[in-house]
Amino acid sequence: MKPQPIARARHAEALRPVHRVFWMGLLAFAVLLVQAIAAQARPESLAPLAEQISPAVVNITTSTVVEGRTGPQGIVPEGSPFEDFFREFQDRNNDGNRPRRSSALGSGFVISEDGYVVTNNHVIEGADEILIEFFPGEGQPTERLPAEVVGTDPNTDIALLKVEADNPLRFVSFGDSDTARVGDWVIAMGNPLGQGFSVSAGIVSARNRALSGSYDDYIQTDAAINRGNSGGPLFNMSGDVIGVNTAILSPNGGSIGIGFSMASNVVTSVVDQLRQFGETRRGWLGVRIQDVTDDVAEAMGLERASGALITDVPDGPAKDAGLLAGDVILSFDGRDVSDTRGLVRQVGNTEVGKAVRVVVFREGNTQTVRVTLGRREDAEREVPAAMTAPEAIENEKSVLGLTLSVLNDELRSQLGLADSAEGLVVTEIDETSEAFEKGLRAGDLITEAGQQKLSTLAALDDRIEEARDAGRKSLLLLVRRDGDPRFVALGLEE
């Protein structure tokens, strides 16, 4: 019986070459599979896709009449010894006061066979004449066609144009920009630097970029975008438009691989409204808001720093529905609110007149409020009187790096406040304090502490004591400056 293990060992030894061959074969198959997947992810040539979508891309030429100038401004500095020479030169050529026509170039794309064209607002803004040049191809117009402006939206820098053609036009469709991932391949098309139709390729470098507007949602790409590409489309590999090329970040005016395209899910909403109404009709909630920071969340007893904190509720839909300053909006119309930027976009993209459910955090609990949205474009906002720093007066108190005084008639007059205004005025501030670092300044009015009205120095002491008794590390203050409110959380460490 003892020879049995030896036989098994010899048998295993004999199988080793077979195992080796098997694993080598499996490895080779895996390598081939990865190569096949990579080949599918990145085609050998983008030419078939470019040929498919290019007929819908257009060049846009605009012209504007510019008033003539009375002197050599912009040619030589004022007072230069050459000033008289250039003035005489202009007069001899009768150019001094004669209006001239200035031209500009941009890009766009056709979104319907009946001639609707999307571009950037800044491409056609102020233009007296807009001409559309189509990609050369079968069935495409060979001459430039005049375009009429259907509507514009400066907030997202989008414009909708219309041309009249003899035959149906080739067009492209919008895709879902929310499905675009960082690293996905994209194609940018347009008329860079006036060189004519051009294609460049790259990837999605980043998502949800904000540049300057309330409704910004830019896709960042390293596909080459230059002047003249503005208004052109950014395509995914399915040939759908996922962005409108709008801006570049560059120290020299040329492409350095940082371009920005307004996401198609923003553009489609704007285009639909421009097409239907000739203007935008954005939803309006009627609140002033700020982001919830970690210290604000801790001061309010929130589990995490998310949502939008209401700082003021002027007359409007929110006030009519019962929303209050100090509420934190956690959900809007069934969607979670991450920050103020997200809420502004959600509200703006919601239909005017729609009744929505708004979930708020108030005094340690959540509540649902039903709000019927107004129209942002129709909202009237009053500009309050500017505040000026008051003179030092008696009955002051120094706390949390602030020197505070109770609001009285003299201060109300100096600050331009209503007779009914209440609170504590910041008369001085320690520039080394946390309060100064967080932006508080002399002349600010503190109207609430711990989300309770504040009208006396003793009340502030009570709020500080209550926060410490509750184990809070900071106190939430509602601060108003020039009529604009915001919440600030100040630490309570001794």
C-alpha positions in Angstrom: 0.0 0.0 0.0 2.9 2.4 0.6 3.9 2.8 -3.1 0.5 4.6 -3.7 1.6 8.1 -2.8 4.7 7.8 -5.0 2.4 6.9 -7.9 0.2 9.9 -7.2 3.2 12.2 -7.1 4.4 10.9 -10.5 0.9 11.4 -11.9 0.9 15.0 -10.6 4.3 15.6 -12.1 3.1 14.4 -15.4 0.1 16.8 -15.4 2.2 20.0 -14.7 3.0 20.6 -18.4 -0.7 20.3 -19.2 -1.6 22.8 -16.5 1.1 25.2 -17.7 -0.2 25.0 -21.3 -3.8 25.6 -20.0 -3.0 28.7 -18.0 -0.8 30.1 -20.8 -3.7 29.6 -23.2 -6.1 31.3 -20.8 -3.8 34.2 -20.4 -3.4 34.7 -24.1 -7.2 34.6 -24.5 -7.6 37.3 -21.8 -5.0 39.5 -23.6 -6.9 39.1 -26.9 -10.2 39.9 -25.1 -8.8 43.1 -23.6 -7.4 44.2 -27.0 -10.8 43.6 -28.6 -12.6 45.6 -26.0 -10.1 48.4 -26.3 -10.5 48.4 -30.1 -14.2 48.8 -29.6 -13.8 51.6 -27.1 -11.5 53.5 -29.4 -12.1 53.0 -33.1 -9.2 53.1 -35.5 -10.7 56.1 -37.3 -13.2 58.7 -36.4 -13.9 59.4 -40.1 -17.2 57.4 -40.3 -18.6 59.3 -37.4 -17.4 62.7 -38.6 -18.9 62.0 -42.1 -22.2 61.1 -40.4 -22.6 64.2 -38.2 -20.7 67.0 -40.1 -23.5 68.0 -42.5 -25.4 69.4 -39.5 -22.6 71.7 -38.4 -22.6 75.2 -39.7 -20.4 78.3 -39.8 -21.9 81.5 -38.7 -20.9 85.0 -39.9 -22.3 88.1 -38.2 -21.9 91.7 -39.2 -22.5 94.9 -37.2 -22.4 98.5 -38.2 -19.9 100.4 -36.0 -20.1 104.2 -35.7 -17.0 106.0 -37.2 -14.5 107.6 -34.8 -13.6 111.3 -34.8 -9.9 110.9 -34.3 -7.1 108.4 -34.2 -8.2 106.7 -31.0 -6.8 103.2 -30.7 -4.1 103.9 -33.4 -1.8 106.3 -31.5 -1.9 107.5 -27.9 -3.7 110.7 -27.2 -1.3 113.6 -27.2 1.2 111.7 -29.4 3.2 113.8 -31.9 1.8 111.5 -34.6 -1.8 112.3 -33.7 -2.2 115.2 -36.2 -0.6 113.0 -38.9 -3.1 110.2 -38.5 -6.0 112.6 -38.3 -5.0 114.2 -41.6 -4.6 110.7 -43.1 -8.1 109.7 -42.0 -9.6 113.0 -43.2 -8.0 112.5 -46.7 -9.6 109.1 -46.9 -12.9 110.3 -45.5 -12.8 107.6 -42.9 -12.9 109.8 -39.8 -16.7 109.8 -39.3 -17.9 107.2 -41.7 -19.7 104.1 -40.1 -18.0 100.8 -40.9 -19.2 97.2 -40.8 -17.5 94.8 -38.4 -17.7 91.0 -38.9 -17.3 88.1 -36.6 -17.2 84.3 -36.9 -18.7 81.5 -34.9 -20.2 78.0 -35.2 -23.5 76.3 -34.7 -25.5 73.2 -35.5 -28.9 72.3 -37.0 -31.3 70.5 -34.7 -34.3 70.1 -37.0 -34.9 69.6 -40.7 -37.0 72.8 -40.9 -34.0 74.9 -40.0 -33.6 75.6 -36.3 -29.9 76.3 -35.4 -28.3 76.4 -32.0 -25.3 78.6 -31.2 -23.9 80.8 -28.4 -25.6 84.1 -27.6 -22.2 85.9 -27.6 -21.7 84.8 -31.3 -24.8 86.7 -32.5 -25.3 89.3 -29.8 -25.8 92.8 -31.3 -25.5 91.6 -34.9 -27.3 93.4 -37.7 -27.0 90.5 -40.1 -26.5 86.7 -39.5 -25.5 84.4 -42.3 -25.3 80.6 -42.1 -22.9 78.6 -44.2 -23.5 74.8 -44.4 -21.1 72.0 -44.6 -20.5 71.2 -48.3 -22.4 68.0 -49.2 -25.2 66.4 -51.2 -28.5 68.1 -50.5 -27.0 71.0 -48.5 -27.5 74.6 -49.5 -24.5 75.9 -51.4 -25.0 79.6 -50.6 -25.1 81.4 -47.3 -28.6 81.7 -45.9 -29.8 84.6 -43.7 -30.9 83.6 -40.2 -33.4 85.2 -37.9 -33.0 85.2 -34.1 -35.8 83.1 -32.4 -34.7 83.8 -28.9 -31.6 84.1 -26.6 -30.6 83.3 -23.1 -27.6 85.3 -21.8 -27.7 83.3 -18.5 -26.6 80.1 -20.3 -25.1 81.9 -23.4 -27.5 80.0 -25.8 -29.2 81.4 -28.8 -31.7 79.8 -31.2 -31.8 80.8 -34.8 -34.0 79.9 -37.8 -33.2 79.6 -41.5 -35.5 79.0 -44.4 -34.2 76.4 -46.9 -35.7 74.9 -50.0 -35.1 71.3 -48.9 -35.1 69.5 -45.5 -31.8 70.0 -43.7 -29.5 67.4 -42.2 -29.7 67.7 -38.4 -28.3 66.1 -35.2 -30.0 65.3 -31.9 -29.2 66.0 -28.3 -27.9 63.3 -26.1 -28.1 62.8 -22.3 -25.1 64.8 -20.9 -25.7 63.2 -17.4 -24.5 59.9 -18.8 -21.1 61.4 -20.0 -18.3 60.1 -17.8 -14.9 61.5 -17.2 -12.6 59.7 -19.7 -15.3 59.2 -22.4 -14.2 60.1 -26.0 -15.8 63.2 -27.5 -15.5 65.2 -30.8 -15.7 69.0 -31.1 -16.6 70.5 -34.5 -16.8 74.1 -35.7 -15.0 76.9 -37.4 -11.8 77.6 -35.4 -10.1 80.9 -36.1 -12.1 81.3 -39.3 -10.3 78.3 -41.0 -13.5 76.6 -42.0 -15.0 73.3 -40.9 -12.7 71.4 -38.5 -12.9 68.3 -36.3 -10.9 67.7 -33.1 -11.1 64.8 -30.7 -10.4 64.4 -27.0 -12.0 63.2 -23.8 -14.3 64.4 -21.1 -11.8 65.9 -18.6 -14.3 66.9 -15.9 -18.0 67.3 -15.2 -20.3 69.9 -13.5 -17.9 72.8 -13.9 -19.2 76.3 -13.0 -17.7 79.4 -14.5 -19.8 82.5 -13.6 -23.6 81.9 -14.0 -26.3 80.6 -11.7 -27.2 77.9 -14.2 -23.8 76.8 -15.3 -23.2 73.1 -15.9 -20.1 72.8 -18.1 -18.4 69.7 -19.5 -14.6 70.2 -19.5 -12.8 68.7 -22.4 -9.2 68.6 -23.8 -10.5 68.5 -27.4 -9.1 71.5 -29.2 -11.5 74.4 -29.0 -10.4 77.8 -30.3 -12.0 81.2 -31.1 -14.6 80.5 -33.8 -15.5 77.2 -32.2 -18.0 79.0 -30.0 -21.5 77.7 -30.5 -20.3 74.5 -32.1 -21.4 71.0 -30.9 -19.5 68.5 -28.7 -20.4 65.0 -29.8 -20.2 61.6 -28.0 -19.3 58.5 -29.9 -22.9 57.8 -30.7 -23.1 61.1 -32.7 -25.3 62.8 -30.1 -24.7 66.4 -29.0 -23.8 66.4 -25.3 -22.5 70.0 -25.1 -22.3 73.4 -26.8 -18.7 74.6 -27.0 -18.7 78.0 -25.2 -15.4 79.0 -23.6 -11.7 78.1 -23.1 -9.3 78.7 -20.3 -6.1 80.1 -21.9 -3.3 82.6 -21.1 -2.8 83.4 -24.8 -6.2 83.1 -26.4 -5.4 79.7 -28.0 -6.3 76.2 -27.0 -4.2 74.7 -24.2 -6.6 71.7 -23.7 -9.0 73.3 -21.3 -12.3 73.9 -23.0 -15.9 74.1 -21.7 -19.1 73.0 -23.3 -22.5 73.8 -21.8 -24.1 70.5 -20.9 -26.9 69.4 -23.3 -29.4 68.8 -20.5 -29.2 72.5 -19.7 -29.3 73.5 -23.4 -32.4 71.3 -24.3 -34.5 73.0 -21.6 -33.5 76.4 -22.8 -34.0 75.6 -26.5 -37.4 74.2 -25.9 -38.5 77.4 -24.1 -37.0 79.6 -26.8 -38.7 77.6 -29.5 -42.1 77.7 -27.8 -42.1 81.2 -26.2 -39.1 83.1 -27.8 -37.8 83.6 -24.3 -37.0 81.6 -21.1 -39.5 80.9 -18.4 -37.7 79.6 -15.4 -39.2 78.6 -12.1 -38.9 80.9 -9.1 -39.0 79.8 -5.5 -38.4 83.2 -3.9 -35.8 82.6 -1.3 -32.2 83.7 -0.6 -30.0 80.8 0.2 -26.4 79.8 1.2 -24.5 76.6 1.4 -24.5 74.5 4.6 -20.9 74.3 5.9 -19.7 71.8 8.5 -19.8 74.4 11.3 -23.3 75.6 10.3 -24.5 71.9 10.2 -23.0 71.3 13.6 -24.6 74.5 15.0 -28.0 73.5 13.7 -27.8 69.8 14.7 -27.8 68.5 11.1 -26.2 65.1 10.5 -24.2 66.2 7.5 -23.4 69.4 5.6 -25.8 69.3 2.7 -28.8 71.2 1.5 -29.5 74.9 1.0 -30.0 77.2 4.1 -32.6 79.9 3.6 -31.3 83.2 4.8 -34.3 85.4 3.8 -37.8 84.9 2.4 -39.0 88.1 0.6 -42.6 88.4 -0.8 -43.1 85.6 -3.2 -44.0 81.9 -3.6 -41.9 80.6 -0.7 -43.3 83.2 1.7 -46.9 82.4 0.6 -46.3 78.7 1.2 -44.8 79.2 4.7 -41.1 78.7 4.2 -39.0 80.5 6.9 -35.5 81.9 7.2 -33.4 79.3 8.9 -35.1 76.4 7.1 -32.6 74.0 5.4 -34.0 72.7 2.1 -33.2 69.0 1.9 -35.3 68.0 -1.1 -37.0 69.8 -4.0 -39.7 68.2 -6.1 -38.6 64.7 -5.1 -34.9 65.2 -5.7 -32.3 65.6 -3.0 -30.6 69.1 -2.7 -26.8 68.9 -2.3 -26.0 72.6 -2.3 -27.3 76.0 -3.4 -26.0 75.7 -7.0 -27.9 72.4 -7.4 -31.1 73.9 -6.0 -30.9 77.0 -8.3 -30.6 74.7 -11.3 -33.4 72.4 -10.1 -35.8 75.3 -9.5 -34.9 77.1 -12.8 -35.5 73.9 -14.8 -39.0 73.4 -13.2 -42.1 74.5 -15.0 -43.6 77.9 -13.9 -46.8 77.4 -12.0 -46.0 73.9 -10.9 -46.8 72.9 -7.3 -43.8 71.2 -5.8 -43.1 69.5 -2.5 -40.2 71.0 -0.6 -38.7 69.1 2.3 -37.0 71.3 4.9 -35.2 70.8 8.2 -36.7 73.1 10.8 -36.0 73.1 14.6 -34.7 69.6 14.7 -37.4 68.0 12.5 -38.2 67.6 8.8 -41.3 69.2 7.3 -42.9 69.1 3.8 -44.1 72.4 2.4 -46.0 72.6 -0.9 -45.0 75.6 -3.0 -46.4 76.9 -6.3 -43.5 78.3 -8.3 -43.5 81.7 -9.9 -41.6 82.9 -12.9 -38.0 84.1 -12.2 -38.0 86.6 -15.1 -41.1 88.4 -13.6 -39.8 88.5 -10.1 -39.3 92.0 -8.8 -36.5 92.5 -6.3 -36.1 95.7 -4.3 -32.5 97.0 -3.6 -32.3 97.9 0.0 -30.5 101.1 1.2 -26.7 100.6 1.8 -25.4 100.4 5.3 -22.6 102.5 6.6 -20.5 101.9 9.7 -22.0 103.6 12.7 -20.2 105.7 15.2 -19.3 104.2 18.5 -22.0 104.5 21.2 -22.6 103.4 24.8 -24.0 100.1 26.1 -21.7 97.9 24.1 -20.5 94.4 24.7 -17.5 92.5 23.3 -18.0 88.8 22.6 -16.8 86.3 20.0 -14.4 88.9 18.6 -17.2 91.4 18.0 -18.1 94.6 19.7 -21.9 94.8 19.6 -24.5 97.4 20.4 -28.3 97.2 20.6 -30.0 98.7 17.6 -31.6 102.1 18.4 -33.2 105.0 16.4 -29.9 106.7 15.8 -28.3 103.5 14.4 -31.4 102.8 12.4 -31.1 106.2 10.8 -27.4 105.7 10.1 -27.9 102.3 8.6 -31.0 103.2 6.6 -33.1 100.6 8.4 -36.9 100.5 8.9 -38.2 101.6 12.3 -39.3 98.0 13.0 -35.7 96.6 12.5 -34.3 94.8 15.5 -30.9 93.3 16.3 -27.3 93.9 17.4 -25.0 96.1 15.4 -21.3 95.3 15.0 -19.5 98.5 15.9 -16.0 97.0 16.0 -14.3 93.7 15.1 -11.1 92.0 16.1 -9.2 91.5 12.8 -7.5 88.4 14.3 -10.8 86.8 15.2 -12.7 83.9 13.5 -15.6 86.4 12.9 -13.3 88.6 10.8 -12.0 85.6 8.9 -15.6 84.6 8.1 -16.4 88.0 6.6 -18.1 90.0 9.4 -17.5 93.7 9.4 -18.4 96.9 11.3 -21.9 97.9 10.3 -23.3 94.4 10.0 -26.6 93.7 11.8 -27.1 90.4 13.7 -30.8 89.7 13.8 -30.8 86.1 15.1 -28.6 83.8 17.3 -29.3 80.1 17.5 -32.2 80.6 15.1 -34.0 82.9 17.6 -34.7 86.6 17.2 -32.1 88.8 18.8 -32.8 92.3 20.2 -30.8 92.6 23.4 -27.3 91.8 24.6 -28.7 89.7 27.4 -30.5 87.6 24.8 -27.2 86.9 23.0 -25.7 85.7 26.3 -28.6 83.4 26.8 -28.2 81.9 23.3 -24.5 81.3 23.9 -25.2 79.6 27.2 -27.9 77.5 25.7 -25.6 76.3 22.9 -22.9 75.4 25.3 -25.4 73.5 27.5 -26.5 71.6 24.5 -22.9 70.6 23.8 -22.6 72.7 20.6 -19.2 73.9 19.5 -20.5 76.9 17.6 -23.4 79.4 17.5 -25.3 80.2 14.4 -25.8 83.9 13.7 -28.0 85.5 11.0 -26.1 88.5 9.7 -27.5 91.2 7.4 -25.4 93.6 5.3 -26.8 96.0 2.6 -30.1 94.1 3.2 -28.6 90.8 2.2 -28.8 88.1 4.9 -26.4 85.1 5.5 -25.8 82.7 8.3 -22.4 82.5 10.0 -21.4 79.9 12.6 -18.8 81.2 15.2 -16.9 78.9 17.5 -17.8 79.0 21.3 -14.4 77.8 22.6 -13.4 79.7 25.8 
